[in-house]
Amino acid sequence: MISKKIYRDFLNNYFDNLRIDYGLFYKWKYSLRFALGVGNTSSDAYFDEASKRATTIFESTFSPSDSIYVILVDFKYKRRKIRFSNFLFKQIKSLNKSEVV
């Protein structure tokens, strides 16, 4: 299991003390944004297309043997425990609860 210190050290070493915070896209000097959805945002087709595009970007960027950090920040302006039943965790195959910090 990875500790918060390990991922913070990683960010400090490779991303010039990047602070994961609300509005990260606008605060960081290097940002890349993708438009994932097309059309009516309330339709299933919109979310299916967005999911397909996100998967294509991910699979084009990482190989199956790569190790990655997934940092999930819930901006609810109050402390809450991020539950393992969260939608994000359901999208990751073979994720063990012990790997979530």
Number of C-alpha atoms within 10 A of each C-alpha: 8 11 10 10 9 10 14 15 12 15 15 13 11 9 13 9 12 16 13 15 10 11 8 12 13 9 13 12 8 8 9 5 6 9 8 15 17 11 10 10 11 8 9 10 14 16 17 13 15 18 14 14 16 16 12 11 13 11 11 9 9 11 9 6 6 7 8 7 8 10 10 10 10 12 10 7 6 7 8 9 7 12 9 13 9 9 9 10 17 11 9 9 7 8 12 10 11 8 9 15 10
